[in-house]
Amino acid sequence: MSRYHASLDRLHNLYPKLIDLSLGRLERLLADLGSPHLRLPPVIHVAGTNGKGSTCAFMRAIAEAAGLKVHIYTSPHLVTFNERIRLAGELVSDAALAEALDEIESKNAGNQITVFEAITAAAFLLFSRAPADLCILEVGLGGKLDATNVIAAPKVAAITSISMDHQDFLGARLEMIAAEKAGIIKPGCIVVTGLQAPTALDEIVKTAAAAAAPLRLRGRDWEVTPTPDGLRFAGMELPKPALLGEHQADNAGIAMAALQASGLKFPASAYAAGLHNAEWPARLQRLHGALLSKLPAGSELWLDGAHNPGGGQALAAQLDAWGSPTVLLVGMKQSKDVAEFITPLLTRAAKIFAVVELGQHLALPIEKIIAASRGIAVPGPDVAGAMAQIHEPARVLICGSLYLAGEVLKLDASNPPPPTSTAASPSAQENPANPNKTSRKEDTTGVI
């Protein structure tokens, strides 16, 4: 076990809840650390239900194309924990992360703290000690009481598409969820948002007005327009975003509008290069590794972490754009609304396999995915088992969970020996992937 994994395991024992939205515990710890969260470069704070990570990826790519050094904090990680923290453009090293966590553990002195709060404190500590031109912070869950919201007023509060998700923490109605997301708005910042449902937009407008925060709305203050060759934004003709999907135009537009609102200056070439070069794993990512070899020659393999109703609608639009039939492998987390996610995909998919991977955090049993699909989905029961049932060249999309995506990326990067047939394994049929068993305890910090 690595040093920082050992620190995280110890931190897990300090608080009984994995998620407990509050700022007090972290504010106390940060004060003991010398308030590193108040010594950050200019901050763009990003909240929303869908598109946060993609928006952060576009902003980082554009800023780096302009020669700026960028700190970025995102969650959850997919394969390695270091993915969450970039210091001036570089993934944090194992040694630097371990040292920060050890310092936090020492200063915390056994007080209650959640793991996500400790990781956020580590990011702030590291960011405060490394020079950079810009700091991009992605909200973990909600906004108002998310650990990242201990910061002073950011330069920009960027709010991506809001839809139903995490109702058990944020509320049962869209306006309640939007009010939590809008909680990152503070006096002194500029607010940027893209396309929103009217009830969500009303909450953003109300919160911005109460904070006297200028609001820049798509369609009123800025616009991004798809063109045959790419996007048009602020008089610039730009290439197509590297991230696939119609919804990425909105995410790219929010990113560009937020960067403009930050007061930093970027040449048109940086916007063009950033859109062209942006990378964000498991967002309609095409895979070319070990897993593709398990499909018939001529097949395509895609991976997407969409896992909520809004994500399901975005995937449905992509299936329509592809036109030709697509086979889906769907695996989900227990807390998600699988019926709302999968319903728009049922009539668009050539076939749907319900899957669970060993080690997939809080995986929903395949029987529940099949039931939510009204019996249309069939057991995989895992990715390899599903692929073994595909006998003709096909486009295959694996989706439904970022935790599943992480396991898939591990499989795709490896070159294991041919597995024994999981479909024939009694344990796989009786208890697919043991949904209460996780390969590593800190996987629970991702809240997706």
Protein Blocks (a to p, Z undefined) as FASTA:
>chain_A
ZZklmmmmmmmmmpfbfbdcdfklmmmmmmmnopmmlmcccddddedjehklmmmmmmmm
mmmmnopacdddddddfkbmklmpcgehiacdfklmmmmmmmmmmmnnopacdfklmmmm
mmmmmmmmpccfbdcdddfbhjlmgmklmpccdfbdcddddddehklmnopbfklmmmmm
mmmpcghiacddddddfklmmmmmmmmmmnopacddehjlgccdddfklcceehiacddd
fbgcjklmmmmmmmmmmmmmnopacdfklmmmmmmmpccehiapacfbfmlmmpcehiac
dddfbfbfklmmmmmmmmmmnopacdddddddfkbcfklmmmmmmmmpfbdcddddehia
hiacfklmmmmnnomaccfklmklmmmmpcbdcddddehiaklmmmmmmmmmpccddddd
fklpmklmmmggilmbcfbfklmmnoZZ
